[in-house]
Amino acid sequence: MISYSDLPLIYQEIEVKLKDAPRLYISHELKDVANIQEKAFKVLVSAVISLRTKEATTWKVSEKVFEKIANYKQLLNISTPELTNLLYPCGFYKRKAEQLHQIAHIVLEKYQSIFGSARSKHLFTS
């Protein structure tokens, strides 16, 4: 059974074993984010952005998005034209803007931001 407290050690072991492998921008750039809610939000948004997009472009666009949007509520409230403009360097940027709005709506309505304190504990322990 893996617990949340085991994750830093597991990550470190993986990083050592893969030190010569090419870096993936998303995982590398987010490795120091300690807040699980912030990290989960950024991974999900970056994952949508990354579809049919090069890693380097994904992270550059993700950084622009995260300068304007820090959580699901802000993601839901940003206008579609503004979000589309932020996503423009990526392929399918209009569709991705729609999908991100839909995801924000689902997360806020159905899961109350998905990573509440009780939920995050259950994600990392079984």
trRosetta pair geometry for C-beta under 8 A, 3 or more apart (Angstrom, degrees):
i j d omega theta_ij theta_ji phi_ij phi_ji
1 125 6.4 38 173 -153 110 72
1 126 5.7 -143 -132 54 96 84
2 6 5.1 -120 -159 69 77 142
2 7 7.5 87 168 -67 112 70
2 10 7.2 18 -144 -51 128 151
2 124 6.6 -89 115 -179 89 74
2 125 7.3 -143 89 -101 51 49
2 126 7.8 46 42 7 69 98
3 6 5.2 107 57 -4 66 102
3 124 6.0 69 -171 132 36 100
3 125 5.1 17 -113 -87 71 100
4 7 5.9 -30 -168 -7 44 118
4 36 7.8 -38 -148 -84 129 143
4 120 7.4 52 -93 146 144 90
4 121 6.9 -82 -23 -123 134 52
4 123 8.0 66 -80 78 103 84
4 124 3.9 90 -71 98 76 154
4 125 6.9 -59 -20 -38 81 92
5 8 7.8 -41 -179 18 44 98
6 9 5.8 -68 -167 47 56 109
6 10 5.7 54 142 -25 86 110
7 10 5.5 -58 -141 39 33 112
7 11 6.0 35 161 -22 69 106
7 124 6.7 -59 -47 -144 121 135
8 11 5.7 -55 -146 37 29 112
8 12 6.3 30 155 -20 64 106
9 12 5.7 -53 -147 35 31 112
9 13 6.4 32 154 -19 64 105
10 13 5.8 -55 -150 35 31 111
10 14 6.4 29 154 -17 65 106
11 14 5.8 -57 -149 38 31 110
11 15 6.2 32 153 -22 65 108
11 31 6.9 155 172 -145 138 100
12 15 5.6 -54 -146 36 30 113
12 16 6.5 32 155 -20 64 104
13 16 5.9 -53 -150 33 31 110
13 17 6.5 24 155 -13 64 108
14 17 5.9 -60 -148 41 31 108
14 18 6.0 -2 163 8 68 116
15 18 6.3 -73 -137 54 24 91
15 19 6.6 60 155 -77 62 74
15 31 7.9 67 -82 -134 137 148
16 19 5.9 -12 -155 -41 30 110
18 21 4.1 -35 -175 17 91 128
23 27 7.9 -147 -174 72 73 92
23 28 4.5 31 -178 -57 114 150
24 27 4.7 49 81 26 110 106
24 28 6.1 163 75 -13 53 95
24 55 6.1 -121 -149 -138 63 140
25 28 5.9 -68 -140 45 23 108
25 29 5.6 15 170 -15 67 116
25 55 4.7 150 6 166 111 97
25 56 6.4 146 -51 -92 147 38
25 58 6.3 153 70 76 132 101
25 59 3.7 -102 151 -43 138 137
26 29 6.2 -61 -140 40 21 104
26 30 6.2 -3 168 1 60 117
26 43 6.8 101 168 -123 120 66
26 46 4.7 144 -123 142 123 146
26 47 7.6 89 -152 -66 166 61
26 50 6.8 -51 -43 -65 140 139
26 55 7.4 -113 -13 -149 85 90
26 58 6.6 -45 -54 121 104 127
26 59 6.3 -153 -67 -83 59 93
26 62 7.1 103 -104 -17 89 171
27 30 6.3 -71 -140 48 24 97
27 31 6.5 51 158 -61 62 91
28 31 6.0 -30 -154 -16 29 116
29 59 5.8 138 -18 -140 154 125
29 62 7.9 134 88 90 153 135
30 33 4.9 -40 -166 12 73 123
30 39 5.7 118 177 -137 118 88
30 42 5.7 170 -108 105 130 133
30 43 6.5 168 127 -70 176 84
30 46 7.8 -136 -40 5 136 158
33 38 5.6 -131 -179 103 121 111
33 39 4.4 155 105 -81 122 93
33 42 6.7 150 -33 34 178 147
34 39 7.8 -155 78 -38 8 122
35 38 3.9 59 88 15 114 113
35 39 6.4 166 86 -13 58 86
36 39 5.7 -56 -141 41 30 110
36 40 6.0 32 159 -21 66 108
36 115 5.9 -155 120 178 100 145
36 120 5.1 95 115 -147 150 140
37 40 5.9 -54 -144 36 27 110
37 41 6.4 28 156 -18 62 108
37 71 7.9 6 148 -119 111 101
37 113 6.9 12 -147 154 119 117
37 115 4.6 -172 -100 83 75 129
37 120 7.5 -78 -62 -74 74 138
38 41 5.8 -57 -150 36 28 112
38 42 6.3 21 156 -14 65 111
38 70 7.6 -33 -124 -175 94 84
39 42 5.9 -60 -145 41 29 108
39 43 6.1 29 157 -20 67 108
40 43 5.9 -53 -143 36 28 110
40 44 6.3 25 159 -17 63 108
40 114 6.8 -143 136 99 141 123
40 115 5.2 135 39 -40 159 145
41 44 6.1 -61 -151 37 26 108
41 45 6.3 18 158 -12 65 111
41 70 7.7 58 117 164 154 43
41 71 6.1 -74 -124 -122 161 49
41 72 6.7 -128 -121 -46 114 79
42 45 5.9 -55 -140 42 30 107
42 46 5.9 27 161 -16 65 113
42 62 7.2 81 -165 -179 87 120
42 66 6.4 21 -114 -94 103 131
43 46 5.9 -60 -142 43 25 109
43 47 6.1 33 156 -28 63 107
44 47 5.7 -52 -148 29 28 114
44 48 6.9 25 155 -15 61 101
44 103 6.9 -180 156 165 123 145
45 48 6.0 -55 -156 34 33 108
45 49 6.4 30 149 -16 66 109
45 62 6.7 129 113 -134 101 93
45 65 6.3 -162 158 120 133 144
45 66 7.6 142 91 -70 148 87
45 69 7.6 168 -125 101 159 126
45 75 7.2 -139 -96 -104 123 141
45 100 6.5 51 -128 -128 82 117
46 49 5.4 -55 -145 41 36 114
46 50 6.0 41 155 -30 68 108
46 58 6.2 81 -168 165 86 107
46 59 7.4 20 -140 -96 121 56
46 62 4.5 17 -103 -109 93 141
47 50 5.6 -53 -145 30 29 115
47 51 7.6 48 154 -39 57 86
48 51 6.3 -34 -168 -3 37 112
48 96 5.7 136 150 -152 100 95
48 99 5.7 -174 -153 107 130 124
48 100 5.7 156 108 -75 160 88
48 103 7.0 -125 -62 -12 149 155
49 53 6.3 -57 149 46 66 155
49 58 5.3 130 116 -147 103 80
49 61 5.4 -174 -170 98 134 123
49 62 5.5 -180 61 -72 162 86
49 65 7.1 -139 -73 -7 144 152
49 87 6.7 -140 -120 -127 93 98
49 90 5.8 -129 -166 -80 76 160
49 96 6.4 85 -100 -171 49 145
50 53 5.4 -130 -151 60 32 103
50 55 7.2 17 -134 -103 108 54
50 58 4.3 26 -97 -122 77 143
51 92 7.1 -48 100 63 106 136
51 96 7.1 178 51 -94 113 111
52 90 7.8 104 88 178 81 91
52 91 4.7 -78 119 73 111 131
52 92 6.1 70 66 9 135 122
53 57 5.2 -118 176 90 100 117
53 58 5.0 127 110 -70 117 87
53 61 7.4 -51 175 21 155 144
53 90 4.5 -35 -95 -137 140 95
53 91 5.9 -166 -76 23 80 88
54 57 4.6 82 64 13 88 107
54 58 6.8 -147 94 -15 42 88
55 58 5.4 -52 -146 30 31 117
55 59 6.7 22 162 -14 65 102
56 59 6.4 -58 -153 36 29 103
56 60 6.6 26 153 -16 64 109
57 60 5.8 -58 -147 38 33 110
57 61 6.1 27 158 -14 69 109
57 89 5.7 -150 -163 134 107 115
57 90 6.4 146 140 -89 117 70
58 61 6.2 -65 -151 41 24 105
58 62 6.0 27 154 -23 65 112
58 90 7.3 67 -96 -99 58 116
59 62 5.3 -52 -140 37 34 116
59 63 6.3 39 158 -23 65 100
60 63 6.0 -51 -154 30 28 112
60 64 6.9 27 150 -15 60 104
60 89 6.9 -34 95 82 115 159
61 64 5.7 -55 -155 35 37 112
61 65 6.3 36 149 -19 68 105
61 86 7.0 114 -167 152 83 75
61 87 6.2 64 -172 -127 129 48
61 89 5.4 -151 -77 60 112 111
61 90 5.4 4 -71 -39 173 108
62 65 5.6 -55 -148 37 33 112
62 66 6.1 27 156 -16 68 109
63 66 5.8 -58 -142 40 29 107
63 67 6.6 40 154 -29 62 99
64 67 5.8 -48 -156 21 32 115
64 68 7.3 9 154 0 60 105
64 86 5.3 -179 122 -157 112 91
65 68 6.3 -76 -163 45 34 98
65 69 5.6 -35 167 39 76 113
65 83 7.8 46 -125 -142 100 76
65 86 5.1 111 -87 153 73 135
65 87 7.2 40 -76 -70 117 76
66 69 6.4 -76 -111 67 31 69
66 70 6.9 73 -161 -93 69 58
68 74 7.5 180 136 157 66 124
68 78 6.7 77 138 -106 119 140
68 82 7.6 -155 171 153 157 116
68 86 6.5 -114 30 -91 143 147
69 74 4.6 173 -140 115 71 114
69 75 5.0 79 -168 -77 135 71
69 78 6.0 -63 -81 -33 117 141
70 74 5.7 63 39 25 64 152
71 74 5.3 95 55 14 69 101
71 75 7.0 -126 105 -7 36 94
71 113 7.3 -20 -174 -130 109 117
72 75 5.3 -55 -145 37 35 117
72 76 6.2 36 156 -20 68 103
72 103 7.9 -116 -131 120 103 80
72 104 4.5 164 -165 -141 81 81
72 107 4.9 -117 -131 91 154 129
72 108 5.3 -178 128 -57 126 97
72 113 5.7 -172 27 -116 133 74
72 114 7.9 120 -43 5 150 102
73 76 5.9 -53 -149 35 29 109
73 77 6.3 15 156 -9 64 115
73 104 7.6 166 -69 -173 16 114
73 108 6.5 109 -80 -100 67 135
74 77 5.8 -65 -141 46 30 105
74 78 6.4 41 159 -37 67 98
75 78 6.3 -42 -145 14 28 110
75 83 7.9 75 -157 -106 66 133
75 100 6.0 -110 -176 158 118 102
75 101 7.2 -164 147 -97 85 47
75 103 7.8 -39 131 83 142 93
75 104 4.1 -164 99 -88 111 141
76 101 6.4 101 -124 -147 53 68
76 104 3.9 -162 -63 130 83 130
76 105 5.9 121 -118 -67 116 64
76 108 6.2 -36 -39 -5 152 149
78 82 5.3 -116 176 85 96 120
78 83 5.0 111 114 -58 120 101
79 82 4.4 87 62 9 90 105
79 83 6.8 -164 89 -4 44 86
80 83 5.8 -58 -142 42 31 108
80 84 5.9 36 157 -23 66 108
80 97 5.6 103 -154 146 75 129
80 98 7.4 28 -133 -77 116 64
80 101 6.8 -30 -92 -50 88 148
81 84 5.6 -53 -142 37 29 115
81 85 6.3 34 156 -23 63 105
82 85 5.7 -52 -151 33 30 114
82 86 6.7 31 151 -18 63 103
83 86 5.6 -52 -151 34 35 112
83 87 6.3 21 155 -8 67 111
83 97 4.3 133 111 -137 111 106
83 100 6.6 -155 -178 74 141 133
83 101 7.2 165 54 -53 170 99
84 87 5.9 -67 -146 46 29 104
84 88 6.7 64 150 -65 62 79
84 93 5.7 103 -157 136 67 103
84 94 5.6 20 -127 -101 117 61
84 97 4.5 -45 -74 -47 70 160
85 88 5.7 -12 -157 -31 34 117
87 90 5.2 -55 179 38 80 115
87 93 3.9 159 116 -150 101 97
87 96 5.3 -168 -170 85 153 125
87 97 5.7 -153 24 -60 146 91
88 93 5.2 63 -99 -150 29 175
89 93 7.7 107 44 -78 31 134
90 93 5.1 128 71 -80 86 89
90 96 6.3 -1 100 11 136 161
92 95 4.4 -41 177 44 97 117
92 96 5.6 106 114 -28 87 95
93 96 5.5 -53 -140 38 33 113
93 97 6.4 40 157 -25 64 101
94 97 5.8 -51 -153 30 30 113
94 98 6.8 30 150 -15 62 104
95 98 5.7 -54 -154 36 35 113
95 99 6.3 34 150 -19 67 107
96 99 5.5 -53 -143 39 34 112
96 100 6.2 35 157 -20 67 104
97 100 5.9 -53 -145 36 28 109
97 101 6.6 29 154 -17 62 105
98 101 5.9 -59 -153 37 30 110
98 102 6.4 28 152 -18 66 108
99 102 5.6 -55 -148 38 33 112
99 103 6.2 35 154 -21 67 105
100 103 5.6 -50 -144 36 32 113
100 104 6.4 35 155 -20 64 104
101 104 5.8 -53 -148 35 30 112
101 105 6.4 32 153 -20 64 106
102 105 5.7 -55 -150 35 31 113
102 106 6.4 29 154 -17 66 107
103 106 5.8 -56 -147 38 31 109
103 107 6.1 28 157 -18 67 109
104 107 5.9 -56 -143 39 28 109
104 108 6.1 19 162 -12 64 112
105 108 6.2 -64 -146 42 24 104
105 109 5.9 8 165 -7 64 118
106 109 6.2 -64 -135 46 22 101
106 110 5.4 -17 -178 16 64 122
106 111 7.4 34 138 7 70 102
107 110 7.0 -60 -112 52 13 87
107 111 5.3 -51 -154 54 52 112
107 113 6.2 48 152 -119 101 26
107 114 5.0 -51 -150 -32 100 109
108 111 7.7 -14 -40 57 8 69
108 112 7.0 41 -157 -112 40 28
108 113 6.5 30 -102 -63 59 60
111 114 4.2 34 127 -83 138 60
111 119 7.5 76 -172 -106 103 167
112 116 6.1 24 97 -53 110 121
113 116 6.8 108 73 -59 94 73
114 119 6.6 -146 163 124 48 156
115 119 5.7 -141 -133 89 35 116
115 120 4.7 54 -164 -69 90 102
115 123 7.6 -36 -117 -12 90 147
116 119 4.7 85 50 10 76 108
116 120 7.1 -153 81 -11 33 88
117 120 6.3 -55 -146 32 26 107
117 121 7.0 27 157 -19 59 105
118 121 6.1 -57 -159 31 33 112
118 122 6.8 25 152 -14 66 109
119 122 5.8 -63 -154 38 35 108
119 123 6.6 41 151 -30 68 103
120 123 5.6 -46 -151 22 37 117
120 124 7.1 7 163 1 64 107
121 124 6.8 -82 -160 45 29 91
121 125 6.2 -21 166 23 70 116
122 125 6.6 -78 -127 57 29 81
